[in-house]
């Protein structure tokens, strides 16, 4: 596969001839490199992580003060990177409850509406208060995901969820004085109430799921 592709419409994922039949909305493309300014300590609220020339009131921080990593937008440019999640699109999908595969809203406005969440099987159902960085899915895309996503074909669990409450972020925590990344085997989950929030470079939004009702996808029509 080669050549540039135009960015897909929100409701019409880009079609591929290999790997997956669609490119998930939250997947990054090769034409969307990360921006890597080196974080520094900024004097705000007792000190926290920031980017040079900015303070903690800049657009780089979220409403709770966490500093977010930066990535160029360019959905559809280059080749899809299925294994890599685009920072801003994952965050938007969580905030607006968009389907992580097609990018359309999963909000209907109906009284008592629920949202479908799908995660790889860890040997138990999705439980009350479960934390996840995986945005919701619509029913048609859920069926695509469990057939084609390498993380889900080996096993998955699904649940209807009443509330997806912002819990915190996942990212790389830095030393507050030396401003260097602390050793870790991957992204670290940090709650909005934790002191480490001031020193994290966030890559994912984390939500906590409540009102969870396990569901068998085979019983849901696409």
PAZAPA-4460 file (N, C-alpha, C; in steps of 0.05 Angstrom, whole numbers, plus 32768, in hexadecimal, padded with zeros to 4 digits):
% residues 222
    n_x    n_y    n_z   ca_x   ca_y   ca_z    c_x    c_y    c_z   seq   type   mol
   8011   7FE8   8000   8000   8000   8000   8012   8019   8000     1      X     A
   800B   802C   7FF0   801B   8044   7FEE   800A   805B   7FE5     2      X     A
   8015   8074   7FE9   8007   808B   7FE0   7FF6   8097   7FF6     3      X     A
   7FF2   80B1   7FF5   7FE2   80BF   8009   7FC5   80B9   8006     4      X     A
   7FB7   80BB   801C   7F9A   80B7   801C   7F8D   80D0   8028     5      X     A
   7F76   80D6   801E   7F68   80ED   802A   7F5C   80E4   8045     6      X     A
   7F58   80F8   8057   7F4D   80F2   8071   7F31   80E7   806E     7      X     A
   7F2A   80D1   807B   7F0F   80C6   8079   7EFB   80D7   8087     8      X     A
   7EE2   80D6   807C   7ECC   80E3   808A   7EC8   80D5   80A5     9      X     A
   7EBD   80E4   80B8   7EB9   80D9   80D3   7EA9   80BF   80D2    10      X     A
   7E95   80BE   80C2   7E83   80A6   80C1   7E8C   8091   80AD    11      X     A
   7EA1   8096   809E   7EAA   8083   8089   7EC8   807E   808C    12      X     A
   7ED0   806A   809C   7EEC   8065   80A0   7EFA   805E   8085    13      X     A
   7F14   8065   8084   7F23   805F   806B   7F25   8041   8067    14      X     A
   7F1F   8038   804E   7F20   801C   8047   7F3D   8014   8040    15      X     A
   7F45   7FFC   8049   7F5F   7FF1   8044   7F5D   7FD6   8036    16      X     A
   7F72   7FCF   8027   7F72   7FB5   801A   7F80   7FA0   802B    17      X     A
   7F8C   7FA8   8041   7F9A   7F95   8052   7F97   7F9D   806F    18      X     A
   7FA1   7F8C   8081   7F9E   7F90   809E   7F81   7F91   80A6    19      X     A
   7F77   7FA9   80AC   7F5B   7FAC   80B3   7F4B   7FB8   809C    20      X     A
   7F31   7FB3   809C   7F20   7FBD   8086   7F1B   7FDB   808A    21      X     A
   7F20   7FE5   80A2   7F1D   8002   80A7   7F35   800B   80B7    22      X     A
   7F3C   8025   80B5   7F50   8031   80C6   7F41   803E   80DD    23      X     A
   7F45   8034   80F6   7F36   8040   810C   7F3B   805E   810E    24      X     A
   7F27   806C   8117   7F28   808A   811A   7F40   8092   812C    25      X     A
   7F45   8083   8141   7F59   808B   8154   7F75   8082   814C    26      X     A
   7F78   8072   8136   7F92   8069   812D   7FA2   8080   8121    27      X     A
   7FBC   8080   8126   7FCD   8094   811A   7FD6   808B   80FF    28      X     A
   7FDE   809F   80EF   7FE9   809A   80D4   8006   80A3   80D3    29      X     A
   8015   8099   80C0   8031   809F   80BE   8036   80BD   80B8    30      X     A
   8022   80CB   80AE   8024   80E7   80A9   801C   80F8   80C1    31      X     A
   801B   80EC   80D8   8014   80FA   80F1   8029   80F6   8107    32      X     A
   8041   8101   8102   8056   80FD   8116   8051   810C   8130    33      X     A
   805D   8101   8145   805C   810F   815F   806D   8128   815E    34      X     A
   8065   813C   816E   8075   8154   8171   8083   8151   818C    35      X     A
   809D   8155   818D   80AC   814E   81A5   80BB   8165   81B1    36      X     A
   80AE   817B   81B9   80BC   818E   81CA   80C3   8182   81E5    37      X     A
   80DA   8187   81EF   80E2   817B   8209   80D3   8189   821F    38      X     A
   80C5   817B   8230   80B6   8188   8246   80CA   8195   825A    39      X     A
   80C0   81AA   8266   80D0   81B8   827B   80BE   81BD   8293    40      X     A
   80CA   81C6   82A8   80BB   81CE   82C0   80B1   81EA   82BD    41      X     A
   8097   81EF   82C0   808C   820A   82BE   8082   8212   82DA    42      X     A
   8085   822B   82E0   807D   8236   82FA   8060   823D   82FA    43      X     A
   804F   8229   8301   8033   822E   8302   8027   821A   8316    44      X     A
   8019   8224   832A   800C   8213   833E   8020   8202   834D    45      X     A
   8038   820E   8353   804C   81FF   8361   805F   81F0   834F    46      X     A
   805C   81F3   8335   806D   81E6   8322   8060   81CD   8316    47      X     A
   8064   81CA   82FC   8059   81B3   82EE   8066   81B0   82D3    48      X     A
   8060   819B   82C5   806C   8196   82AB   805F   81A9   8296    49      X     A
   8070   81B3   8284   8066   81C4   826E   8079   81C3   8257    50      X     A
   8072   81D2   8242   8084   81D5   822B   8091   81F0   822C    51      X     A
   80A9   81F2   8221   80B8   820B   8221   80A7   8222   8215    52      X     A
   80A8   8239   8223   809A   8251   8219   807C   8251   821F    53      X     A
   8073   823D   822E   8056   823C   8234   8053   8239   8252    54      X     A
   803A   823D   825B   8034   8238   8278   801D   8225   8279    55      X     A
   8013   821F   8291   7FFF   820B   8295   7FE3   8215   828D    56      X     A
   7FE1   822E   8283   7FC7   8237   8279   7FC5   8235   825B    57      X     A
   7FDA   8229   824F   7FDB   8227   8232   7FC9   8210   8228    58      X     A
   7FC5   820F   820E   7FB3   81FB   8203   7FBF   81DF   8206    59      X     A
   7FD9   81DD   820C   7FE6   81C3   820F   7FDD   81B4   8227    60      X     A
   7FD0   81C1   823B   7FC7   81B4   8253   7FA9   81B1   8252    61      X     A
   7F9F   819B   825E   7F82   8197   825F   7F76   81A6   8276    62      X     A
   7F5C   81A3   827A   7F4D   81B2   828E   7F56   81AC   82AB    63      X     A
   7F64   8195   82AF   7F6E   818F   82C9   7F8C   8195   82CC    64      X     A
   7F98   819F   82B7   7FB4   81A7   82B8   7FC8   8193   82AE    65      X     A
   7FBF   817C   82A3   7FD2   8169   8298   7FDD   8172   827D    66      X     A
   7FF7   816F   8279   8003   8176   8260   8000   8160   824C    67      X     A
   7FF7   8166   8234   7FF1   8152   821F   8007   8152   820A    68      X     A
   800E   813A   8202   8021   8136   81EC   8014   8142   81D2    69      X     A
   8025   8149   81BF   801C   8155   81A7   8022   8144   818F    70      X     A
   800F   8143   817D   8011   8133   8165   8004   8141   814D    71      X     A
   8012   8142   8137   8007   814F   811F   7FED   8142   8116    72      X     A
   7FD9   8152   810E   7FC1   8146   8102   7FC6   8140   80E4    73      X     A
   7FBB   812B   80DB   7FBE   8124   80BE   7FB2   810A   80B8    74      X     A
   7F99   8106   80C3   7F8B   80ED   80BF   7F89   80E6   80A2    75      X     A
   7F92   80CE   809A   7F92   80C5   807E   7FAB   80CA   806F    76      X     A
   7FBF   80D7   807B   7FD8   80DD   806D   7FED   80C7   8072    77      X     A
   7FF6   80BB   805D   800A   80A6   805F   7FFD   808B   8064    78      X     A
   800A   807B   8075   8000   8060   807B   7FF5   805F   8097    79      X     A
   7FE0   804F   809B   7FD5   804D   80B6   7FE8   803E   80C9    80      X     A
   7FE9   8047   80E2   7FF8   803B   80F7   7FE5   802F   810B    81      X     A
   7FDB   8017   8105   7FC6   800B   8115   7FCE   8009   8133    82      X     A
   7FE7   8004   8138   7FF0   7FFF   8153   7FF4   8019   8163    83      X     A
   7FF1   8030   8156   7FF6   804A   8163   7FDC   805A   8164    84      X     A
   7FD6   8065   817B   7FBE   8075   817F   7FC5   8092   817D    85      X     A
   7FB6   80A1   816D   7FBA   80BE   816A   7FB1   80CC   8184    86      X     A
   7FC3   80DC   818F   7FBE   80E8   81A9   7FA4   80F9   81AA    87      X     A
   7FA1   810B   8198   7F8A   811D   8198   7F70   810F   8191    88      X     A
   7F71   80FC   817E   7F58   80EF   8177   7F4E   80DC   818D    89      X     A
   7F60   80CF   819B   7F58   80BF   81B2   7F4B   80D0   81C7    90      X     A
   7F57   80E7   81CC   7F4D   80F9   81E0   7F31   8104   81D8    91      X     A
   7F2E   810B   81BF   7F14   8115   81B5   7EFF   80FF   81B6    92      X     A
   7F07   80E7   81AF   7EF3   80D1   81AF   7EE9   80CB   81CB    93      X     A
   7EFB   80CD   81DF   7EF3   80CA   81FA   7EE1   80E1   8204    94      X     A
   7EE9   80F9   81FE   7EDB   8110   8208   7EBF   8112   81FB    95      X     A
   7EBD   810C   81E1   7EA3   810F   81D3   7E95   80F4   81CF    96      X     A
   7EA0   80DF   81DB   7E94   80C4   81D8   7E8F   80BD   81BB    97      X     A
   7EA5   80BF   81AB   7EA4   80B7   818F   7EAD   809A   818C    98      X     A
   7EA3   808D   8178   7EAB   8071   8172   7EC9   8072   816B    99      X     A
   7ED8   8061   8177   7EF5   8061   8172   7EFC   8056   8156   100      X     A
   7EE9   8049   8149   7EEE   803E   812F   7EE5   8051   8118   101      X     A
   7ECC   805A   8119   7EC2   806B   8103   7EC2   8089   810A   102      X     A
   7EC5   8090   8123   7EC6   80AC   812A   7EAB   80B9   812D   103      X     A
   7E95   80AB   812A   7E7B   80B7   812D   7E72   80B7   814A   104      X     A
   7E5F   80C7   8151   7E57   80C9   816D   7E48   80B0   8176   105      X     A
   7E4C   80A8   818F   7E3C   8092   819A   7E27   809C   81AC   106      X     A
   7E24   80B7   81AD   7E0F   80C4   81BE   7DF6   80C6   81AD   107      X     A
   7DDF   80BD   81B8   7DC6   80BE   81AA   7DB3   80D3   81B6   108      X     A
   7DB8   80DA   81CF   7DA6   80ED   81DC   7D8E   80E0   81E8   109      X     A
   7D8C   80C6   81E6   7D75   80B7   81F1   7D77   80B5   820F   110      X     A
   7D60   80B5   821C   7D5F   80B2   8239   7D6A   8096   8240   111      X     A
   7D7C   8095   8253   7D87   807C   825C   7D9A   806F   8247   112      X     A
   7DA5   8080   8235   7DB7   8075   8221   7DD0   8068   822E   113      X     A
   7DDB   8055   821F   7DF3   8048   8228   7E08   8048   8212   114      X     A
   7E21   8043   8219   7E37   8044   8206   7E45   8029   8207   115      X     A
   7E4D   8020   81EF   7E59   8006   81ED   7E77   8008   81EF   116      X     A
   7E83   7FFA   8203   7EA0   7FFA   8206   7EAA   7FDE   8202   117      X     A
   7EC1   7FDC   81F5   7ECC   7FC2   81EC   7EEA   7FC2   81F4   118      X     A
   7EF3   7FAD   8202   7F0F   7FAB   820A   7F18   7F8E   8206   119      X     A
   7F32   7F8A   8205   7F3C   7F6F   8202   7F37   7F5F   821B   120      X     A
   7F34   7F46   8218   7F2C   7F34   822E   7F43   7F32   8243   121      X     A
   7F3C   7F38   825C   7F50   7F34   8271   7F46   7F20   8285   122      X     A
   7F33   7F0F   827D   7F2A   7EF9   828D   7F12   7F00   829F   123      X     A
   7F06   7F17   829B   7EEF   7F1F   82AB   7EDE   7F33   829B   124      X     A
   7EC5   7F37   82A3   7EB5   7F4C   8295   7EBF   7F68   829C   125      X     A
   7EB7   7F7C   828D   7EBC   7F98   8294   7EAD   7F9E   82AD   126      X     A
   7EBC   7FA8   82C1   7EB1   7FAC   82DC   7EAB   7FC9   82E2   127      X     A
   7E9B   7FCD   82F7   7E94   7FE8   82FF   7EAD   7FF7   8308   128      X     A
   7EB0   800F   82FC   7EC8   801F   8302   7EE0   8019   82F1   129      X     A
   7EDD   8006   82DF   7EF3   7FFE   82CD   7EFF   8016   82BF   130      X     A
   7F19   8018   82BD   7F26   802E   82AF   7F30   8024   8294   131      X     A
   7F2D   8036   8280   7F35   802E   8265   7F3E   8047   8255   132      X     A
   7F50   8042   8242   7F57   8057   822F   7F4B   8052   8213   133      X     A
   7F3A   803D   8212   7F2C   8036   81F9   7F11   8044   81F7   134      X     A
   7F0E   8056   81E4   7EF4   8064   81E1   7EDE   8050   81D9   135      X     A
   7EC5   8059   81DB   7EAE   8047   81D4   7EAE   8040   81B6   136      X     A
   7E9C   802D   81B0   7E99   8025   8194   7E7B   8024   818E   137      X     A
   7E74   8029   8174   7E58   8024   816C   7E56   8006   8167   138      X     A
   7E3D   7FFC   8166   7E39   7FDF   8163   7E45   7FD4   8148   139      X     A
   7E40   7FE1   8131   7E4C   7FD6   8118   7E6A   7FD4   811A   140      X     A
   7E77   7FE9   8125   7E94   7FE9   8126   7E9F   7FD5   813B   141      X     A
   7E8F   7FD0   814F   7E97   7FBC   8163   7E9B   7FA1   8156   142      X     A
   7E89   7F9A   8144   7E8B   7F80   8136   7EA4   7F7F   8124   143      X     A
   7EAA   7F96   8117   7EC2   7F98   8107   7EDB   7F94   8118   144      X     A
   7EDB   7FA2   812F   7EF2   7FA2   8141   7EF9   7F86   814B   145      X     A
   7EE5   7F77   8153   7EEA   7F5C   815F   7EF3   7F48   8149   146      X     A
   7EEC   7F4E   8130   7EF5   7F3D   811A   7F11   7F43   8111   147      X     A
   7F19   7F5C   8113   7F32   7F65   8106   7F48   7F70   8118   148      X     A
   7F41   7F7B   812F   7F55   7F87   8140   7F66   7F71   814D   149      X     A
   7F80   7F72   814A   7F92   7F5D   8155   7F8F   7F5B   8174   150      X     A
   7F88   7F71   8181   7F86   7F70   819E   7F6C   7F63   81A7   151      X     A
   7F58   7F62   8195   7F3D   7F58   819D   7F36   7F3D   8192   152      X     A
   7F43   7F35   817C   7F3C   7F1B   8170   7F43   7F04   8183   153      X     A
   7F57   7F08   8194   7F5F   7EF4   81A7   7F4B   7EF1   81BF   154      X     A
   7F3A   7F05   81C1   7F27   7F04   81D7   7F1F   7F21   81DF   155      X     A
   7F06   7F25   81E5   7EFC   7F40   81EC   7EE5   7F3E   81FF   156      X     A
   7EE0   7F54   820D   7EC8   7F56   821E   7EBB   7F71   8217   157      X     A
   7EA1   7F72   8219   7E92   7F8A   8212   7E7D   7F90   8228   158      X     A
   7E76   7FA9   822A   7E61   7FB1   823D   7E53   7FCA   8234   159      X     A
   7E39   7FCC   823A   7E2B   7FE5   8238   7E32   7FF5   8251   160      X     A
   7E38   800F   824D   7E41   8020   8263   7E30   8038   8265   161      X     A
   7E27   803F   827D   7E17   8056   8280   7E27   8070   8281   162      X     A
   7E3E   8070   8290   7E4E   8088   8293   7E6C   8081   828E   163      X     A
   7E79   8092   827E   7E96   8090   827B   7EA1   80AA   8287   164      X     A
   7EAB   80A8   829F   7EB3   80C0   82AE   7ED1   80C5   82AB   165      X     A
   7ED9   80DE   82A4   7EF6   80E4   82A2   7F04   80DD   82BD   166      X     A
   7F18   80CD   82BC   7F26   80C4   82D4   7F42   80D0   82D6   167      X     A
   7F4F   80D2   82BF   7F6B   80DC   82BF   7F77   80D9   82A3   168      X     A
   7F91   80D5   82A2   7F9F   80D3   8289   7FB4   80BC   828B   169      X     A
   7FBD   80B3   8274   7FD3   80A0   8273   7FE9   80AD   8264   170      X     A
   8002   80AB   826F   8018   80B7   8261   8032   80B1   826E   171      X     A
   8045   80C3   826B   8060   80BF   8275   8065   80D3   828C   172      X     A
   806A   80C9   82A4   806E   80DA   82BB   808B   80E2   82BC   173      X     A
   8090   80FC   82C2   80AB   8107   82C3   80B3   810E   82E0   174      X     A
   80CD   810D   82E4   80D8   8115   82FE   80D3   8133   8302   175      X     A
   80C8   813B   8319   80C1   8158   831D   80D8   816B   831E   176      X     A
   80F0   8161   8324   8107   8173   8326   811A   8170   830E   177      X     A
   811F   8158   8305   8131   8154   82EF   8123   8155   82D4   178      X     A
   8108   8154   82D5   80F7   8155   82BD   8100   8141   82A8   179      X     A
   8103   8128   82B2   8109   8112   82A0   80F4   80FC   82A4   180      X     A
   80EE   80ED   828F   80DA   80D7   8292   80E3   80C3   82A7   181      X     A
   80D0   80BB   82B9   80D5   80A6   82CC   80D3   808B   82BE   182      X     A
   80E3   8078   82C7   80E3   805D   82BB   80C7   8050   82BD   183      X     A
   80BD   8045   82A7   80A4   8036   82A6   80A4   8024   828E   184      X     A
   8093   8010   828E   8091   7FFD   8278   807C   8006   8263   185      X     A
   8070   801C   8267   805C   8026   8255   804F   803F   8260   186      X     A
   8038   8047   8255   802A   805E   825F   801F   8058   827B   187      X     A
   8020   806C   828C   8017   8069   82A8   7FFD   8078   82AB   188      X     A
   7FE9   806B   82B8   7FD0   8077   82BE   7FD3   8089   82D7   189      X     A
   7FCA   80A2   82D4   7FCB   80B5   82EB   7FB0   80C2   82ED   190      X     A
   7FA4   80C2   8305   7F8A   80CE   8309   7F8C   80EC   830B   191      X     A
   7F76   80F9   8306   7F75   8116   8308   7F7A   8121   8324   192      X     A
   7F79   8110   8338   7F7D   8118   8353   7F99   8113   835D   193      X     A
   7FAA   8106   834D   7FC5   80FE   8355   7FD9   8115   8351   194      X     A
   7FEB   8118   8364   8000   812C   8361   8011   8129   8347   195      X     A
   8013   810F   833E   8023   810A   8326   8017   8116   830D   196      X     A
   7FFE   811F   830F   7FF1   812B   82F7   8000   8143   82ED   197      X     A
   800D   8152   8300   801C   816A   82F9   8035   8163   82E9   198      X     A
   803D   8149   82E9   8057   8142   82DC   8054   812C   82C7   199      X     A
   803C   812A   82BC   8038   8116   82A7   8035   8123   828C   200      X     A
   8040   8115   8278   803B   811D   825C   8026   8109   8252   201      X     A
   800E   8112   824E   7FF7   8101   8249   7FF5   80F9   822B   202      X     A
   7FEF   80E0   8227   7FEA   80D5   820C   7FCF   80C9   8208   203      X     A
   7FC0   80C3   821E   7FA6   80B8   821D   7F94   80C3   8232   204      X     A
   7F7A   80C6   822C   7F66   80CC   8240   7F5D   80B1   824C   205      X     A
   7F5A   80B1   8267   7F50   809A   8275   7F35   80A0   8281   206      X     A
   7F22   808E   827C   7F07   8091   8288   7F01   8079   829A   207      X     A
   7EEF   807D   82AD   7EE5   8068   82BE   7EC9   8062   82B6   208      X     A
   7EC2   8048   82B4   7EA8   8040   82A9   7E95   8038   82C0   209      X     A
   7E7D   8042   82BF   7E69   803C   82D3   7E4E   8035   82C6   210      X     A
   7E3E   8026   82D5   7E25   801C   82CA   7E2B   8008   82B5   211      X     A
   7E3D   7FF4   82BA   7E46   7FE1   82A6   7E34   7FC8   82A5   212      X     A
   7E2B   7FC1   828E   7E1B   7FA9   8289   7E29   7F99   8274   213      X     A
   7E35   7F82   827B   7E43   7F71   8267   7E31   7F69   8251   214      X     A
   7E3C   7F67   8238   7E2C   7F61   8221   7E3B   7F4E   820F   215      X     A
   7E2D   7F3C   8202   7E39   7F2A   81EE   7E35   7F37   81D3   216      X     A
   7E4A   7F3E   81C5   7E48   7F4C   81AB   7E39   7F3B   8197   217      X     A
   7E3A   7F21   8199   7E2D   7F0F   8186   7E0E   7F13   8187   218      X     A
   7E05   7F1E   819E   7DE8   7F23   81A0   7DDF   7F3E   8197   219      X     A
   7DF3   7F4F   818F   7DEC   7F6A   8185   7DED   7F6A   8166   220      X     A
   7DD8   7F75   815A   7DD8   7F76   813D   7DE6   7F90   8134   221      X     A
   7DF6   7F8D   811F   7E05   7FA4   8115   7DF3   7FB8   8106   222      X     A
***
